Amino acid sequence: MQAAGFSPDAVTYACILSACGSIRALDKGREIHSQLLKGQILRNHVVAAYALVDMYAKCGELENAQEVFEELPVRNLVVWTSLLAGFAENKQGDEAFSCFERLQLEGFSPDAYTFACTLKACSNVGAAEKGQIVHTAIAKQGLLEKDKVIGITLLDMYASCGMILEAHNVFDKLPARDVVTWSVLMVGYVQLGKVEVVLTLFDRMIREGMKPDTVTLTIVLNMCSRRGLLSRGQTYFENMSKGFGIMPSVKHQNCMVDLFGRAGHFEKAMTMISSSTPLNSITWLTLLSACRKSDNAKLGAWVFETASQIV
């Protein structure tokens, strides 16, 4: 374009910067920044400046993003959220929450995406109290009942912070639930070691007509292994293909190897291994750990030798 004698305008530069941010092309983004400075476009066209903030934020260059941001003559909610999202993605929770507070002081009302980014920041750093402040603001706008992403993000924030009762309360208030919502709540209980609650939730999910996915099944098989629930784990595993139409992956097979090994059913564990493709190092380490716990030195030695040749 430039070789043909055409000069990019602010909108063109904004589009290029958006592409740079999407593919994390920081060097190209810096090159565009230099061109913008030479042409003094940043002073006169905020659309290019907004795109520059977003590009730096997506590339994790938050000092550069904030430097451009602070020099903006005017700001809108989109550019505030771009900076906030950059802080959230890079686990800078305090800075993200500061953006959340500042944008409101400047008269902007957060939208669903702004709330979701702020909740993610709170979740990343375990800032439950700040997350509760965000929850209050969400409730005032009635977004929990309207926006699916907000519901999942709020649920995840509470679960990640160990506030499982609050997480469950959010879950119960959601107008609609999908498999991701169920899985997020289950993971919250997993983190607290509440095996029976996890399995009860899974059974309830099935009764309510929700089909599990591979992630949910990995969660419940792991729980069965931890608690030594051999029969229950086998039933879940067998139902994967028969009842849910999901072919077991090596992760699911590793869960079963662990379950059989912990129960001392090494023949079944070996049968599972022989049918597993492809095997990975976790498979052999799982069986080796079970051999150690059950003092099965002979099989343990064979597993170690075999794994050394394969892995």
C-alpha positions in Angstrom: 0.0 0.0 0.0 2.7 2.5 1.0 4.9 1.3 -1.8 2.1 2.3 -4.2 2.1 5.8 -2.8 -0.8 5.6 -0.5 -0.6 6.8 3.1 -2.5 4.8 5.7 -5.1 6.7 7.7 -5.9 6.3 11.4 -8.5 3.6 10.7 -6.0 1.6 8.6 -3.4 1.9 11.4 -6.0 0.8 13.9 -6.8 -2.3 11.9 -3.1 -3.2 11.5 -2.6 -2.8 15.3 -5.6 -5.0 16.0 -4.0 -7.7 13.9 -0.7 -7.3 15.6 -2.4 -7.7 19.0 -4.3 -10.8 17.9 -1.1 -12.6 16.8 1.2 -11.0 19.5 3.3 -9.4 16.8 5.0 -6.9 19.1 7.9 -5.9 16.9 5.5 -5.0 14.0 3.3 -3.2 16.5 6.3 -1.1 17.7 7.1 -0.3 14.1 3.5 1.0 13.6 3.8 3.0 16.8 6.9 4.7 15.4 5.0 5.6 12.2 2.2 7.0 14.2 4.5 9.2 16.2 6.2 10.5 13.0 2.9 11.4 11.5 1.5 12.9 14.7 -1.6 10.7 14.2 -1.9 9.8 17.9 -2.6 13.4 18.8 -5.5 13.8 16.4 -7.0 10.4 16.1 -7.9 8.5 19.2 -9.1 5.4 17.3 -5.4 4.7 16.5 -4.3 5.5 20.1 -7.0 3.1 21.5 -5.8 0.4 19.1 -2.2 1.0 20.3 -3.2 0.6 23.9 -5.0 -2.7 23.1 -2.1 -4.0 21.0 0.5 -3.4 23.8 -1.9 -4.9 26.4 -2.5 -8.1 24.4 1.3 -8.4 23.9 1.8 -8.1 27.7 3.7 -4.8 27.4 1.7 -3.2 30.1 4.1 -0.3 30.8 3.9 0.8 27.2 0.1 0.3 27.2 -0.3 2.4 30.3 2.0 5.1 29.0 0.0 5.5 25.8 -3.2 5.3 27.8 -2.3 8.1 30.3 -1.5 10.4 27.4 -5.0 10.0 25.8 -6.9 13.2 25.6 -10.2 11.3 25.9 -11.0 7.8 27.0 -14.0 5.5 26.5 -15.0 2.2 28.2 -13.4 0.1 25.4 -9.9 1.5 26.0 -10.3 1.2 29.8 -11.3 -2.4 29.4 -8.4 -3.1 27.0 -5.9 -1.9 29.7 -7.8 -3.7 32.5 -7.9 -7.0 30.5 -4.1 -6.7 29.9 -3.5 -6.5 33.6 -5.9 -9.4 34.3 -4.2 -11.6 31.7 -0.8 -11.0 33.3 -2.0 -11.6 36.8 -1.7 -8.0 38.0 -4.9 -8.0 40.0 -4.3 -4.8 41.9 -3.7 -2.8 38.7 -6.7 -4.3 37.1 -9.0 -3.5 40.0 -7.5 0.0 40.1 -8.7 0.4 36.4 -12.1 -0.9 37.4 -12.4 1.8 40.1 -10.9 4.6 38.1 -13.2 4.1 35.1 -16.2 4.4 37.3 -14.9 7.5 38.9 -14.6 9.0 35.3 -18.3 8.3 34.9 -18.2 5.0 32.9 -20.5 2.1 33.7 -18.8 -1.3 33.4 -20.3 -3.7 30.8 -20.4 -7.5 30.9 -16.9 -7.8 29.4 -15.4 -5.3 31.9 -16.9 -7.2 34.8 -15.7 -10.5 33.4 -12.1 -9.2 33.1 -12.2 -7.8 36.6 -13.4 -11.0 38.1 -10.7 -12.9 36.2 -8.1 -10.6 37.8 -9.6 -11.2 41.2 -9.6 -15.0 40.6 -5.9 -15.0 39.5 -4.7 -13.4 42.7 -7.2 -14.7 45.1 -8.7 -11.3 45.8 -12.1 -12.6 47.1 -13.1 -9.3 48.9 -12.6 -7.3 45.7 -14.5 -10.0 43.8 -17.4 -9.5 46.2 -17.4 -5.8 45.4 -17.6 -6.6 41.7 -20.4 -9.1 42.5 -22.4 -6.4 44.1 -22.0 -4.1 41.1 -23.1 -7.0 38.8 -26.2 -7.6 40.9 -27.2 -4.0 40.7 -27.2 -4.2 36.9 -29.0 -7.5 37.0 -26.3 -9.1 34.7 -26.1 -12.4 36.5 -29.4 -13.5 35.1 -28.7 -12.1 31.7 -25.1 -12.9 30.8 -23.8 -16.5 30.7 -20.1 -15.5 30.7 -20.6 -13.3 33.8 -22.2 -16.3 35.7 -19.4 -18.7 34.9 -16.7 -16.1 35.7 -18.2 -15.2 39.0 -18.6 -18.8 39.9 -15.0 -19.5 39.0 -13.8 -16.5 41.0 -15.5 -17.8 44.2 -14.4 -21.4 43.6 -10.8 -20.4 42.9 -10.8 -18.3 46.1 -12.1 -21.3 48.2 -15.4 -19.6 48.9 -17.4 -22.7 47.8 -20.7 -21.8 49.5 -20.7 -18.5 47.6 -19.8 -20.3 44.4 -22.6 -22.8 44.9 -25.1 -20.0 45.7 -24.2 -18.3 42.4 -24.6 -21.7 40.6 -28.0 -22.2 42.0 -29.1 -18.7 40.9 -28.0 -19.2 37.3 -31.0 -19.2 34.9 -29.3 -21.9 32.7 -26.4 -24.2 33.2 -24.1 -25.9 30.8 -21.4 -28.6 31.2 -18.8 -25.8 31.8 -20.8 -24.4 34.7 -21.1 -27.8 36.3 -17.4 -28.5 35.8 -16.3 -25.2 37.4 -18.3 -25.9 40.5 -16.9 -29.5 40.7 -13.4 -28.2 40.4 -14.1 -25.9 43.4 -15.1 -28.8 45.5 -12.1 -30.9 44.2 -9.8 -28.2 45.5 -11.3 -28.7 49.0 -11.1 -32.5 48.8 -14.9 -32.9 48.8 -15.0 -36.1 46.8 -18.5 -37.2 47.6 -19.9 -33.8 46.8 -18.1 -33.8 43.4 -19.6 -37.2 42.6 -23.0 -36.2 43.8 -22.9 -33.2 41.6 -21.9 -35.3 38.6 -24.8 -37.7 39.2 -27.2 -34.8 39.6 -25.9 -33.3 36.3 -26.7 -36.6 34.5 -30.2 -36.8 36.1 -30.9 -33.3 34.8 -30.1 -34.3 31.3 -26.7 -32.7 30.9 -24.2 -34.6 28.9 -20.7 -34.6 30.4 -17.6 -33.7 28.4 -14.1 -35.1 28.6 -13.0 -32.6 31.3 -15.9 -33.5 33.6 -15.2 -37.2 33.2 -11.6 -36.7 34.0 -12.6 -35.0 37.2 -14.9 -37.7 38.4 -12.6 -40.6 37.5 -9.8 -38.8 39.4 -12.2 -38.5 42.4 -13.0 -42.2 42.2 -9.3 -43.1 42.2 -8.6 -40.9 45.2 -11.4 -42.4 47.3 -10.8 -46.0 46.0 -14.3 -46.2 44.5 -13.5 -49.1 42.2 -16.9 -50.2 41.1 -18.2 -46.6 40.7 -15.2 -45.6 38.7 -15.5 -48.6 36.4 -19.2 -47.8 35.8 -18.4 -44.2 34.8 -15.6 -45.3 32.5 -17.7 -48.0 30.8 -20.5 -45.4 30.3 -18.2 -43.0 28.5 -18.6 -44.6 25.1 -21.8 -46.5 25.7 -23.9 -43.8 27.4 -22.2 -40.5 26.6 -20.6 -41.2 23.2 -17.1 -40.2 24.3 -14.1 -42.2 23.4 -11.7 -42.5 26.4 -8.5 -40.5 26.0 -5.2 -41.4 27.5 -6.0 -39.1 30.5 -9.1 -41.2 31.2 -7.2 -44.4 30.8 -4.5 -43.1 33.2 -7.2 -42.4 35.8 -8.3 -46.1 35.5 -4.7 -47.3 35.7 -4.4 -45.3 38.9 -7.7 -46.6 40.2 -6.9 -50.3 39.5 -3.3 -49.8 40.9 -4.5 -48.2 44.2 -7.0 -51.1 44.6 -4.2 -53.7 44.0 -5.8 -54.9 40.7 -2.6 -54.9 38.8 -3.9 -57.4 36.1 -6.7 -55.0 35.3 -4.2 -52.1 35.3 -2.0 -53.9 32.8 -5.0 -54.8 30.6 -5.9 -51.1 30.6 -2.3 -50.2 29.6 -2.2 -52.7 26.8 -5.4 -51.2 25.3 -4.2 -47.6 25.8 -2.9 -45.7 22.7 -0.8 -43.7 22.8 0.9 -44.3 26.1 2.7 -41.5 27.8 5.1 -41.1 30.7 2.2 -40.4 33.1 0.8 -43.9 32.5 4.0 -45.7 33.6 4.6 -43.3 36.5 1.0 -43.9 37.7 1.5 -47.6 37.7 4.9 -47.4 39.3 3.5 -45.3 42.1 0.8 -47.9 42.7 3.5 -50.6 42.9 5.5 -48.7 45.4 2.4 -48.1 47.6 1.5 -51.8 47.6 5.1 -53.0 48.0 4.9 -54.9 44.7 8.6 -54.7 44.0 8.7 -57.3 41.3 6.1 -55.6 39.1 7.6 -52.2 40.0 11.0 -53.3 38.7 9.4 -54.5 35.4 7.4 -51.3 35.0 10.5 -49.2 35.6 12.6 -51.2 33.1 9.8 -51.2 30.5 9.2 -47.5 30.9 12.9 -46.7 30.5 12.9 -48.4 27.2 9.7 -46.8 25.9 9.5 -43.3 27.3 
